[in-house]
Amino acid sequence: MNATMGRYRAVTGHRLFWPAAVLVVMLAANTIYRPGFLSIELKDGHLYGSPIDILRLSAPLILVALGMTLVISTGGIDLSVGSVCAISGAIACMYISKQPDQNSLAVVLAALAMAFGVALVLGAWNGVLVAVIGIQPIIATLILMVAGRGLAQLITQGQIITINSEPFRAIGLGHLLTLPLAIFIALAAALVVAAFTRRTALGMIVESVGGNAEASRLAGIRSGRVVFLAYVLSAACAAIAGFMMTANVSSADGNAVGLWVELDAILAVVIGGTSLAGGRFFLSGTIIGALIIQTLTTTVYAMDISPQTSLLFKAVVVIAVCLIQAPAFRARFTRRRRNVPTPNAIADKPKEQVPA
């Protein structure tokens, strides 16, 4: 009995157990509501189905959340990722729209390189404000969040820039080995980030800076450079996500692309087990968190929940997810259950002797 309880506690105590359990429950609920939810079919050499759509649509969020994980692990926050998505997508689409041959691969690569370079500059701007000047991260990135959205609209001149480029469209809707290309892009980004943070000392350095920046500095770690690099990487991930978002609709809308994606990214990081206070981070948990958010969005649409109540429904589910995986909440709930006396325990309790 004790061994079984020990194994149970070990499993439920794993940092990925509760997020994964919530994801499984959500998929099961969708399957009960719509029996064909998990069905996947092959058409014209491509796989289609709700699970494939969830993976494809969650790819941009996974990218943004990966960069956000690194920033949060340093003790910071990046509210500008949505604006960076809009700017990168606007620059790429604007450049392609002005070319005579929009289907030219060289044109698309040049547009992507130009937009990606601008995104790196924006990330460096955030890094300088936070790491060099010393502005609070929430204020520093809020500046670019507001100004960047206006910059994206200036690039597009307040219009929706529509393009007809198959190579660019493939970033969001293309397929590779029967699966959407966006899935492979997000997977490649996750593997690259994991390789640099878990196979080298970079991950430990980032966690040490987030845990105690001053102690890390005294230990010889250049904390400012680490923080600067985190914001640059966050902007790079946001730029690639912006390419996906604009490629999905073959157009760039400076006001709508990446709108509020920073909030979903922060939520995915928190659901994945990374603390907003900085320190240890969990990339696998972040990916599961992003899948939970996208599955929740798909659930809202699949169950025909009205737009007036969809946001409230998502908020309630998110609160429940955060409470379930919170160790303090689970410990308090378990303690209360243990303190509730059973009828047998009450009957077996010896009666107090009344003195004569």
Secondary structure as a PSIPRED ss2 file (coil, helix, strand):
# PSIPRED VFORMAT (PSIPRED V4.0)

   1 M C   1.000  0.000  0.000
   2 N H   0.000  1.000  0.000
   3 A H   0.000  1.000  0.000
   4 T H   0.000  1.000  0.000
   5 M H   0.000  1.000  0.000
   6 G H   0.000  1.000  0.000
   7 R H   0.000  1.000  0.000
   8 Y H   0.000  1.000  0.000
   9 R H   0.000  1.000  0.000
  10 A H   0.000  1.000  0.000
  11 V H   0.000  1.000  0.000
  12 T H   0.000  1.000  0.000
  13 G C   1.000  0.000  0.000
  14 H C   1.000  0.000  0.000
  15 R C   1.000  0.000  0.000
  16 L C   1.000  0.000  0.000
  17 F H   0.000  1.000  0.000
  18 W H   0.000  1.000  0.000
  19 P H   0.000  1.000  0.000
  20 A H   0.000  1.000  0.000
  21 A H   0.000  1.000  0.000
  22 V H   0.000  1.000  0.000
  23 L H   0.000  1.000  0.000
  24 V H   0.000  1.000  0.000
  25 V H   0.000  1.000  0.000
  26 M H   0.000  1.000  0.000
  27 L H   0.000  1.000  0.000
  28 A H   0.000  1.000  0.000
  29 A H   0.000  1.000  0.000
  30 N H   0.000  1.000  0.000
  31 T H   0.000  1.000  0.000
  32 I H   0.000  1.000  0.000
  33 Y H   0.000  1.000  0.000
  34 R C   1.000  0.000  0.000
  35 P C   1.000  0.000  0.000
  36 G C   1.000  0.000  0.000
  37 F C   1.000  0.000  0.000
  38 L C   1.000  0.000  0.000
  39 S C   1.000  0.000  0.000
  40 I C   1.000  0.000  0.000
  41 E E   0.000  0.000  1.000
  42 L E   0.000  0.000  1.000
  43 K E   0.000  0.000  1.000
  44 D C   1.000  0.000  0.000
  45 G C   1.000  0.000  0.000
  46 H E   0.000  0.000  1.000
  47 L E   0.000  0.000  1.000
  48 Y E   0.000  0.000  1.000
  49 G C   1.000  0.000  0.000
  50 S H   0.000  1.000  0.000
  51 P H   0.000  1.000  0.000
  52 I H   0.000  1.000  0.000
  53 D H   0.000  1.000  0.000
  54 I H   0.000  1.000  0.000
  55 L H   0.000  1.000  0.000
  56 R H   0.000  1.000  0.000
  57 L H   0.000  1.000  0.000
  58 S H   0.000  1.000  0.000
  59 A H   0.000  1.000  0.000
  60 P H   0.000  1.000  0.000
  61 L H   0.000  1.000  0.000
  62 I H   0.000  1.000  0.000
  63 L H   0.000  1.000  0.000
  64 V H   0.000  1.000  0.000
  65 A H   0.000  1.000  0.000
  66 L H   0.000  1.000  0.000
  67 G H   0.000  1.000  0.000
  68 M H   0.000  1.000  0.000
  69 T H   0.000  1.000  0.000
  70 L H   0.000  1.000  0.000
  71 V H   0.000  1.000  0.000
  72 I H   0.000  1.000  0.000
  73 S H   0.000  1.000  0.000
  74 T C   1.000  0.000  0.000
  75 G C   1.000  0.000  0.000
  76 G C   1.000  0.000  0.000
  77 I C   1.000  0.000  0.000
  78 D C   1.000  0.000  0.000
  79 L C   1.000  0.000  0.000
  80 S C   1.000  0.000  0.000
  81 V H   0.000  1.000  0.000
  82 G H   0.000  1.000  0.000
  83 S H   0.000  1.000  0.000
  84 V H   0.000  1.000  0.000
  85 C H   0.000  1.000  0.000
  86 A H   0.000  1.000  0.000
  87 I H   0.000  1.000  0.000
  88 S H   0.000  1.000  0.000
  89 G H   0.000  1.000  0.000
  90 A H   0.000  1.000  0.000
  91 I H   0.000  1.000  0.000
  92 A H   0.000  1.000  0.000
  93 C H   0.000  1.000  0.000
  94 M H   0.000  1.000  0.000
  95 Y H   0.000  1.000  0.000
  96 I H   0.000  1.000  0.000
  97 S H   0.000  1.000  0.000
  98 K C   1.000  0.000  0.000
  99 Q C   1.000  0.000  0.000
 100 P C   1.000  0.000  0.000
 101 D C   1.000  0.000  0.000
 102 Q C   1.000  0.000  0.000
 103 N C   1.000  0.000  0.000
 104 S C   1.000  0.000  0.000
 105 L H   0.000  1.000  0.000
 106 A H   0.000  1.000  0.000
 107 V H   0.000  1.000  0.000
 108 V H   0.000  1.000  0.000
 109 L H   0.000  1.000  0.000
 110 A H   0.000  1.000  0.000
 111 A H   0.000  1.000  0.000
 112 L H   0.000  1.000  0.000
 113 A H   0.000  1.000  0.000
 114 M H   0.000  1.000  0.000
 115 A H   0.000  1.000  0.000
 116 F H   0.000  1.000  0.000
 117 G H   0.000  1.000  0.000
 118 V H   0.000  1.000  0.000
 119 A H   0.000  1.000  0.000
 120 L H   0.000  1.000  0.000
 121 V H   0.000  1.000  0.000
 122 L H   0.000  1.000  0.000
 123 G H   0.000  1.000  0.000
 124 A H   0.000  1.000  0.000
 125 W H   0.000  1.000  0.000
 126 N H   0.000  1.000  0.000
 127 G H   0.000  1.000  0.000
 128 V H   0.000  1.000  0.000
 129 L H   0.000  1.000  0.000
 130 V H   0.000  1.000  0.000
 131 A H   0.000  1.000  0.000
 132 V H   0.000  1.000  0.000
 133 I H   0.000  1.000  0.000
 134 G C   1.000  0.000  0.000
 135 I C   1.000  0.000  0.000
 136 Q C   1.000  0.000  0.000
 137 P H   0.000  1.000  0.000
 138 I H   0.000  1.000  0.000
 139 I H   0.000  1.000  0.000
 140 A H   0.000  1.000  0.000
 141 T H   0.000  1.000  0.000
 142 L H   0.000  1.000  0.000
 143 I H   0.000  1.000  0.000
 144 L H   0.000  1.000  0.000
 145 M H   0.000  1.000  0.000
 146 V H   0.000  1.000  0.000
 147 A H   0.000  1.000  0.000
 148 G H   0.000  1.000  0.000
 149 R H   0.000  1.000  0.000
 150 G H   0.000  1.000  0.000
 151 L H   0.000  1.000  0.000
 152 A H   0.000  1.000  0.000
 153 Q H   0.000  1.000  0.000
 154 L H   0.000  1.000  0.000
 155 I H   0.000  1.000  0.000
 156 T C   1.000  0.000  0.000
 157 Q C   1.000  0.000  0.000
 158 G C   1.000  0.000  0.000
 159 Q C   1.000  0.000  0.000
 160 I C   1.000  0.000  0.000
 161 I E   0.000  0.000  1.000
 162 T E   0.000  0.000  1.000
 163 I C   1.000  0.000  0.000
 164 N C   1.000  0.000  0.000
 165 S C   1.000  0.000  0.000
 166 E H   0.000  1.000  0.000
 167 P H   0.000  1.000  0.000
 168 F H   0.000  1.000  0.000
 169 R H   0.000  1.000  0.000
 170 A H   0.000  1.000  0.000
 171 I H   0.000  1.000  0.000
 172 G H   0.000  1.000  0.000
 173 L H   0.000  1.000  0.000
 174 G C   1.000  0.000  0.000
 175 H E   0.000  0.000  1.000
 176 L E   0.000  0.000  1.000
 177 L C   1.000  0.000  0.000
 178 T C   1.000  0.000  0.000
 179 L E   0.000  0.000  1.000
 180 P E   0.000  0.000  1.000
 181 L H   0.000  1.000  0.000
 182 A H   0.000  1.000  0.000
 183 I H   0.000  1.000  0.000
 184 F H   0.000  1.000  0.000
 185 I H   0.000  1.000  0.000
 186 A H   0.000  1.000  0.000
 187 L H   0.000  1.000  0.000
 188 A H   0.000  1.000  0.000
 189 A H   0.000  1.000  0.000
 190 A H   0.000  1.000  0.000
 191 L H   0.000  1.000  0.000
 192 V H   0.000  1.000  0.000
 193 V H   0.000  1.000  0.000
 194 A H   0.000  1.000  0.000
 195 A H   0.000  1.000  0.000
 196 F H   0.000  1.000  0.000
 197 T H   0.000  1.000  0.000
 198 R H   0.000  1.000  0.000
 199 R C   1.000  0.000  0.000
 200 T C   1.000  0.000  0.000
 201 A C   1.000  0.000  0.000
 202 L H   0.000  1.000  0.000
 203 G H   0.000  1.000  0.000
 204 M H   0.000  1.000  0.000
 205 I H   0.000  1.000  0.000
 206 V H   0.000  1.000  0.000
 207 E H   0.000  1.000  0.000
 208 S H   0.000  1.000  0.000
 209 V H   0.000  1.000  0.000
 210 G H   0.000  1.000  0.000
 211 G H   0.000  1.000  0.000
 212 N C   1.000  0.000  0.000
 213 A H   0.000  1.000  0.000
 214 E H   0.000  1.000  0.000
 215 A H   0.000  1.000  0.000
 216 S H   0.000  1.000  0.000
 217 R H   0.000  1.000  0.000
 218 L H   0.000  1.000  0.000
 219 A C   1.000  0.000  0.000
 220 G C   1.000  0.000  0.000
 221 I C   1.000  0.000  0.000
 222 R C   1.000  0.000  0.000
 223 S H   0.000  1.000  0.000
 224 G H   0.000  1.000  0.000
 225 R H   0.000  1.000  0.000
 226 V H   0.000  1.000  0.000
 227 V H   0.000  1.000  0.000
 228 F H   0.000  1.000  0.000
 229 L H   0.000  1.000  0.000
 230 A H   0.000  1.000  0.000
 231 Y H   0.000  1.000  0.000
 232 V H   0.000  1.000  0.000
 233 L H   0.000  1.000  0.000
 234 S H   0.000  1.000  0.000
 235 A H   0.000  1.000  0.000
 236 A H   0.000  1.000  0.000
 237 C H   0.000  1.000  0.000
 238 A H   0.000  1.000  0.000
 239 A H   0.000  1.000  0.000
 240 I H   0.000  1.000  0.000
 241 A H   0.000  1.000  0.000
 242 G H   0.000  1.000  0.000
 243 F H   0.000  1.000  0.000
 244 M H   0.000  1.000  0.000
 245 M H   0.000  1.000  0.000
 246 T H   0.000  1.000  0.000
 247 A H   0.000  1.000  0.000
 248 N H   0.000  1.000  0.000
 249 V H   0.000  1.000  0.000
 250 S C   1.000  0.000  0.000
 251 S E   0.000  0.000  1.000
 252 A E   0.000  0.000  1.000
 253 D C   1.000  0.000  0.000
 254 G C   1.000  0.000  0.000
 255 N C   1.000  0.000  0.000
 256 A C   1.000  0.000  0.000
 257 V C   1.000  0.000  0.000
 258 G C   1.000  0.000  0.000
 259 L C   1.000  0.000  0.000
 260 W C   1.000  0.000  0.000
 261 V H   0.000  1.000  0.000
 262 E H   0.000  1.000  0.000
 263 L H   0.000  1.000  0.000
 264 D H   0.000  1.000  0.000
 265 A H   0.000  1.000  0.000
 266 I H   0.000  1.000  0.000
 267 L H   0.000  1.000  0.000
 268 A H   0.000  1.000  0.000
 269 V H   0.000  1.000  0.000
 270 V H   0.000  1.000  0.000
 271 I H   0.000  1.000  0.000
 272 G C   1.000  0.000  0.000
 273 G C   1.000  0.000  0.000
 274 T C   1.000  0.000  0.000
 275 S C   1.000  0.000  0.000
 276 L C   1.000  0.000  0.000
 277 A C   1.000  0.000  0.000
 278 G C   1.000  0.000  0.000
 279 G C   1.000  0.000  0.000
 280 R C   1.000  0.000  0.000
 281 F C   1.000  0.000  0.000
 282 F C   1.000  0.000  0.000
 283 L H   0.000  1.000  0.000
 284 S H   0.000  1.000  0.000
 285 G H   0.000  1.000  0.000
 286 T H   0.000  1.000  0.000
 287 I H   0.000  1.000  0.000
 288 I H   0.000  1.000  0.000
 289 G H   0.000  1.000  0.000
 290 A H   0.000  1.000  0.000
 291 L H   0.000  1.000  0.000
 292 I H   0.000  1.000  0.000
 293 I H   0.000  1.000  0.000
 294 Q H   0.000  1.000  0.000
 295 T H   0.000  1.000  0.000
 296 L H   0.000  1.000  0.000
 297 T H   0.000  1.000  0.000
 298 T H   0.000  1.000  0.000
 299 T H   0.000  1.000  0.000
 300 V H   0.000  1.000  0.000
 301 Y H   0.000  1.000  0.000
 302 A H   0.000  1.000  0.000
 303 M C   1.000  0.000  0.000
 304 D C   1.000  0.000  0.000
 305 I C   1.000  0.000  0.000
 306 S C   1.000  0.000  0.000
 307 P H   0.000  1.000  0.000
 308 Q H   0.000  1.000  0.000
 309 T H   0.000  1.000  0.000
 310 S H   0.000  1.000  0.000
 311 L H   0.000  1.000  0.000
 312 L H   0.000  1.000  0.000
 313 F H   0.000  1.000  0.000
 314 K H   0.000  1.000  0.000
 315 A H   0.000  1.000  0.000
 316 V H   0.000  1.000  0.000
 317 V H   0.000  1.000  0.000
 318 V H   0.000  1.000  0.000
 319 I H   0.000  1.000  0.000
 320 A H   0.000  1.000  0.000
 321 V H   0.000  1.000  0.000
 322 C H   0.000  1.000  0.000
 323 L H   0.000  1.000  0.000
 324 I H   0.000  1.000  0.000
 325 Q H   0.000  1.000  0.000
 326 A C   1.000  0.000  0.000
 327 P H   0.000  1.000  0.000
 328 A H   0.000  1.000  0.000
 329 F H   0.000  1.000  0.000
 330 R H   0.000  1.000  0.000
 331 A H   0.000  1.000  0.000
 332 R H   0.000  1.000  0.000
 333 F H   0.000  1.000  0.000
 334 T H   0.000  1.000  0.000
 335 R H   0.000  1.000  0.000
 336 R H   0.000  1.000  0.000
 337 R H   0.000  1.000  0.000
 338 R H   0.000  1.000  0.000
 339 N H   0.000  1.000  0.000
 340 V C   1.000  0.000  0.000
 341 P C   1.000  0.000  0.000
 342 T C   1.000  0.000  0.000
 343 P H   0.000  1.000  0.000
 344 N H   0.000  1.000  0.000
 345 A H   0.000  1.000  0.000
 346 I H   0.000  1.000  0.000
 347 A H   0.000  1.000  0.000
 348 D H   0.000  1.000  0.000
 349 K C   1.000  0.000  0.000
 350 P C   1.000  0.000  0.000
 351 K C   1.000  0.000  0.000
 352 E C   1.000  0.000  0.000
 353 Q C   1.000  0.000  0.000
 354 V C   1.000  0.000  0.000
 355 P C   1.000  0.000  0.000
 356 A C   1.000  0.000  0.000
